[in-house]
C-alpha cells in the first residue's frame, strides 16, 4: 500500500502535421511577440496565445481524450468538465533553460514536446515532500533512487510526447547543451462541475 501518489501522464500524439504547425507557430510568435519572463532563462517564452486560433483548437481537440484519461485517476465527483485555460510556447536555445516553478491558479498543467534535440535538457520534477531533502539519510544511505527515496525525477521526453501533471508540482528544465533549439508548448487546465 502507498500512502500518497502523484500521477504523471505521458502520451504520444504522433501527429506530424500538427507538430509542424506548432513549430511554425513558435517561430512566428518569436518574430512578432516580445519574450515573457515567467520561467525561461535565455530562451524565448511567448505570451499566452489565442485559443480560438485553428492550430490551438486542433491541439486541444487532439489532447482531450488524454486529458480525460489522466483525470479519471482523481475520482472527480460527476458531472465535471475540463478546459485548457492558456497555452504558451517555449524555445530553448543552447545554454537556455527554465527555472523551477509551479503553475499557480490551475489544477493541472502539461507540456507538449515539438522538437527535442539530443542533450537539449530534461524536465525535472521535484518531490513536493520538502522534508526528504532535509535528512542526510537520503544523501548518504541510498544505493539507488526510486519513487520512495528521491527528491526529484528527471524525464527525457521524445518529440510528440504530451506530459500532464498536477500544477503544484515544482519543475524545471535543464540547460540545453545542444546546438539546436528545443521547442515545446505548455498549458494549464481547470476542472469544474457542470
C-alpha positions in Angstrom: 0.0 0.0 0.0 1.2 3.5 -0.8 0.1 6.4 1.3 0.3 9.1 -1.3 0.8 9.1 -5.1 1.4 11.6 -7.8 0.3 10.7 -11.3 2.3 11.8 -14.3 0.5 11.3 -17.6 2.7 10.5 -20.6 1.1 10.2 -24.0 2.3 10.0 -27.6 0.4 12.3 -30.0 2.1 11.1 -33.2 0.6 13.8 -35.4 3.3 15.1 -37.9 1.0 17.8 -39.4 0.0 19.3 -36.0 3.7 19.1 -34.8 4.9 21.0 -37.9 2.1 23.7 -37.5 3.1 24.2 -33.8 6.8 24.5 -34.7 6.0 27.2 -37.3 3.7 29.0 -34.9 6.6 29.1 -32.3 8.9 30.7 -34.9 6.1 33.2 -35.9 5.5 34.2 -32.3 9.2 34.7 -31.7 9.4 37.1 -34.6 6.2 39.0 -33.7 6.0 39.0 -29.9 8.2 40.0 -27.0 9.5 37.2 -24.9 7.9 36.8 -21.5 9.9 36.4 -18.3 8.0 33.7 -16.5 10.3 30.8 -16.1 12.5 30.9 -19.2 16.2 31.8 -18.9 18.0 32.9 -22.1 15.3 31.5 -24.4 12.0 32.6 -25.8 8.7 32.2 -24.0 5.6 33.5 -25.7 2.7 35.3 -24.1 -0.5 33.3 -23.8 -1.9 32.5 -27.2 -5.4 33.0 -28.7 -7.1 29.6 -28.0 -9.6 30.3 -30.8 -6.8 30.1 -33.5 -7.3 26.9 -35.5 -3.9 25.4 -34.6 -4.7 25.5 -30.9 -8.3 24.3 -31.4 -6.9 21.4 -33.2 -4.2 20.8 -30.4 -6.9 20.9 -27.7 -9.1 18.5 -29.7 -6.2 16.1 -30.1 -5.2 16.1 -26.4 -8.8 16.0 -24.9 -9.0 12.2 -24.8 -5.6 12.1 -23.0 -6.8 14.7 -20.5 -9.9 12.8 -19.7 -7.9 9.5 -19.4 -5.5 11.2 -17.0 -8.2 12.9 -14.9 -10.0 9.5 -14.3 -7.3 8.8 -11.8 -8.6 11.5 -9.5 -12.1 10.2 -8.9 -13.7 13.6 -9.5 -17.3 14.0 -8.4 -19.5 13.9 -11.6 -20.6 15.7 -13.6 -17.5 17.5 -14.5 -15.6 19.1 -17.4 -12.1 20.3 -18.0 -10.9 23.2 -20.1 -7.5 24.3 -21.2 -7.2 27.9 -19.9 -4.0 29.0 -21.5 -1.2 27.9 -23.8 2.3 29.4 -24.4 5.4 28.4 -26.4 8.9 27.8 -25.3 12.0 27.8 -27.5 15.2 27.0 -25.6 18.5 27.8 -27.4 21.9 26.5 -26.4 22.5 27.4 -22.7 18.9 28.3 -22.1 16.7 26.6 -19.5 13.5 27.1 -17.4 13.9 27.8 -13.7 12.0 25.9 -11.0 8.3 26.9 -10.9 4.8 25.8 -10.3 1.6 26.8 -12.3 -0.5 28.8 -9.8 -4.2 29.2 -10.5 -4.6 25.8 -12.3 -5.3 22.3 -11.1 -3.3 20.5 -13.8 -0.7 21.5 -16.3 1.0 19.9 -19.3 3.9 20.2 -21.7 4.0 19.0 -25.3 7.4 18.5 -27.0 7.5 19.7 -30.6 11.3 19.4 -31.3 13.7 17.8 -28.8 17.3 17.6 -30.0 19.6 15.2 -28.0 21.0 16.9 -24.8 18.5 19.7 -25.0 17.6 19.5 -21.3 15.4 17.1 -19.4 12.3 18.2 -17.4 12.9 17.6 -13.7 10.0 17.3 -11.2 10.8 18.0 -7.6 9.3 15.9 -4.8 6.7 18.1 -3.1 7.7 16.5 0.2 10.4 19.1 1.1 11.4 17.2 4.2 13.1 14.4 2.1 16.0 16.8 1.3 16.4 17.7 5.0 17.8 14.4 6.1 21.3 13.1 5.5 19.8 9.6 5.3 18.6 10.2 1.7 22.0 11.6 0.6 24.3 9.0 2.2 22.4 5.7 2.7 20.6 5.2 -0.6 22.0 2.8 -3.2 19.7 3.8 -6.0 16.9 6.4 -6.2 13.3 5.3 -6.6 9.8 6.7 -6.0 10.2 6.3 -2.3 13.5 8.0 -1.7 14.1 10.5 -4.4 13.9 14.3 -4.1 13.4 14.7 -7.9 12.7 12.8 -11.0 14.1 13.7 -14.5 12.4 12.8 -17.8 13.9 13.0 -21.2 10.8 13.4 -23.3 10.7 12.5 -27.0 9.3 14.6 -29.8 5.4 14.5 -29.9 5.2 13.5 -26.2 2.5 15.0 -24.1 3.0 15.2 -20.3 0.2 16.0 -17.8 0.8 16.6 -14.1 -0.6 18.4 -11.1 0.1 22.2 -11.2 1.5 22.2 -7.7 4.5 20.0 -8.7 7.6 22.2 -8.8 9.6 21.5 -12.0 12.3 23.0 -14.2 14.1 22.3 -17.5 17.8 21.7 -17.5 20.2 23.7 -19.6 20.1 23.0 -23.4 23.5 21.7 -24.3 22.6 21.1 -27.9 23.5 23.4 -30.8 19.8 23.2 -31.9 16.8 24.8 -30.1 14.3 22.8 -28.2 10.6 23.6 -29.0 7.7 22.9 -26.6 4.4 24.3 -25.6 2.9 24.4 -22.1 -0.7 24.7 -20.9 -2.9 24.9 -17.8 -6.1 23.1 -17.2 -9.1 23.9 -14.9 -11.6 21.2 -13.8 -15.1 22.3 -12.8 -18.5 20.7 -12.1 -21.3 21.1 -14.7 
